[in-house]
Amino acid sequence: MLYALLTPLAEFWSAFNVFHYITFRAAGAAITSLVFVWMLARVVIPWLRRMQFEQVIRDDGPESHKSKQGTPTMGGLLILGGTLISVLFWGRLDHRFNYYLLGILLSYGLLGFVDDWINARQRDSRGVSPKGKLFVQFAAAGAMSGFLLLDPAYSTSLYVPFLKHPLFDLGWLYLPFATLVIVGASNAVNLTDGLDGLAIGVSLIVLATYGIFAYASGHVEIADYLRIPFSPQSGELTVVIAALIGAGMGFLWYNAYPADIFMGDTGALTLGGVIGMLAVMVKQEFLLVLVGGVFVAEALSVMIQVAWFKRTGRRVFRMAPLHHHFELIGWPETKVVVRFWIISIVLAIAGLATLKLR
């Protein structure tokens, strides 16, 4: 909105040219969403507590988590609200890629909200059925991926880190591939959301990494120098990513141990879906396995645990997802969270290093 309103005024006062710069608007978006969430949370958290929208703790979870029963949930609403308000002010509303990304944000956010609502009202941690949740996830991811493939500026070629050139062109087979990436990322982040500050902290690191890739992909000279696919629409995604990061930082202020609020599926499903969509949009899908390695490890730990238990009746980990295993071997919750953050930062740096190793 500010871009449309103020850039024409540059004709009369050159200072307004600053709104042409993505970096300036990204900084403004991050600060706006951070302040918005930080202030709004002071009102929303007491309201959620009065409405008894409280986290339902699983009976089979770690014993130390029982004390978290009654903590307000649906904190993802703060992230969604802060992001949307900030993008409305600082984003360009004439860029199609922004709408595809916001489409995932809103659809997955609504799904997560319904799931959290059922959990809170029925005092049942199961929420929406797994089949129902997957159906909505695949439908929304498929729809946004389909719109993306119809965009003439988008390539369906498959790129792999460390290689300068694409492996091959998937054509319309890219649709199920992209859909699977988005749904997989969403559920991986959701599985990671089990300790105070864990999922949001790792998500912020991954978002920042993809923000760099989005900006580089949208700049023709940088993209050509780094040998990454150029997409003229990708640069504007940086503003949306910055808004998400700002909102996430504002939320982390209240989600840090001991958490005053949990993000719930409203936030976890949304963040994962957005991260997956970003990986697809900037043509760095396989890089997500590296940069989002913490999410991958959490998801794999669940699959390994379930498969091995069904086969042998024994467990590989003391408890899955992986962060619970480390809790049960004696690591304090805060130590697990900070160490997972450190691992995520190292993986992000490794992911950025692939920009030069091509």
Rosetta blueprint (number, residue, H / E / L):
1 M L
2 L H
3 Y H
4 A H
5 L H
6 L H
7 T H
8 P H
9 L H
10 A H
11 E H
12 F L
13 W L
14 S H
15 A H
16 F H
17 N H
18 V H
19 F H
20 H H
21 Y L
22 I H
23 T H
24 F H
25 R H
26 A H
27 A H
28 G H
29 A H
30 A H
31 I H
32 T H
33 S H
34 L H
35 V H
36 F H
37 V H
38 W H
39 M H
40 L H
41 A H
42 R H
43 V H
44 V H
45 I H
46 P H
47 W H
48 L H
49 R H
50 R H
51 M L
52 Q L
53 F L
54 E E
55 Q L
56 V L
57 I L
58 R L
59 D L
60 D L
61 G L
62 P L
63 E H
64 S H
65 H H
66 K H
67 S H
68 K H
69 Q L
70 G L
71 T L
72 P E
73 T L
74 M L
75 G L
76 G H
77 L H
78 L H
79 I H
80 L H
81 G H
82 G H
83 T H
84 L H
85 I H
86 S H
87 V H
88 L H
89 F H
90 W H
91 G L
92 R L
93 L L
94 D L
95 H L
96 R H
97 F H
98 N H
99 Y H
100 Y H
101 L H
102 L H
103 G H
104 I H
105 L H
106 L H
107 S H
108 Y H
109 G H
110 L H
111 L H
112 G H
113 F H
114 V H
115 D H
116 D H
117 W H
118 I H
119 N H
120 A H
121 R H
122 Q H
123 R L
124 D L
125 S L
126 R L
127 G L
128 V L
129 S L
130 P H
131 K H
132 G H
133 K H
134 L H
135 F H
136 V H
137 Q H
138 F H
139 A H
140 A H
141 A H
142 G H
143 A H
144 M H
145 S H
146 G H
147 F H
148 L H
149 L H
150 L H
151 D L
152 P L
153 A L
154 Y L
155 S L
156 T L
157 S E
158 L L
159 Y L
160 V L
161 P L
162 F L
163 L L
164 K L
165 H L
166 P L
167 L L
168 F L
169 D E
170 L L
171 G H
172 W H
173 L H
174 Y H
175 L H
176 P H
177 F H
178 A H
179 T H
180 L H
181 V H
182 I H
183 V H
184 G H
185 A H
186 S H
187 N H
188 A H
189 V H
190 N H
191 L H
192 T H
193 D L
194 G L
195 L L
196 D L
197 G L
198 L H
199 A H
200 I H
201 G H
202 V H
203 S H
204 L H
205 I H
206 V H
207 L H
208 A H
209 T H
210 Y H
211 G H
212 I H
213 F H
214 A H
215 Y H
216 A H
217 S H
218 G L
219 H L
220 V H
221 E H
222 I H
223 A H
224 D H
225 Y H
226 L H
227 R L
228 I L
229 P L
230 F L
231 S L
232 P L
233 Q L
234 S H
235 G H
236 E H
237 L H
238 T H
239 V H
240 V H
241 I H
242 A H
243 A H
244 L H
245 I H
246 G H
247 A H
248 G H
249 M H
250 G H
251 F H
252 L H
253 W H
254 Y H
255 N H
256 A L
257 Y L
258 P L
259 A L
260 D L
261 I L
262 F L
263 M L
264 G H
265 D H
266 T H
267 G H
268 A H
269 L H
270 T H
271 L H
272 G H
273 G H
274 V H
275 I H
276 G H
277 M H
278 L H
279 A H
280 V H
281 M H
282 V L
283 K L
284 Q L
285 E L
286 F L
287 L H
288 L H
289 V H
290 L H
291 V H
292 G L
293 G H
294 V H
295 F H
296 V H
297 A H
298 E H
299 A H
300 L H
301 S H
302 V H
303 M H
304 I H
305 Q H
306 V H
307 A H
308 W H
309 F H
310 K H
311 R H
312 T H
313 G L
314 R L
315 R L
316 V L
317 F L
318 R L
319 M L
320 A L
321 P L
322 L H
323 H H
324 H H
325 H H
326 F H
327 E H
328 L H
329 I L
330 G L
331 W L
332 P L
333 E H
334 T H
335 K H
336 V H
337 V H
338 V H
339 R H
340 F H
341 W H
342 I H
343 I H
344 S H
345 I H
346 V H
347 L H
348 A H
349 I H
350 A H
351 G H
352 L H
353 A H
354 T L
355 L L
356 K L
357 L L
358 R L
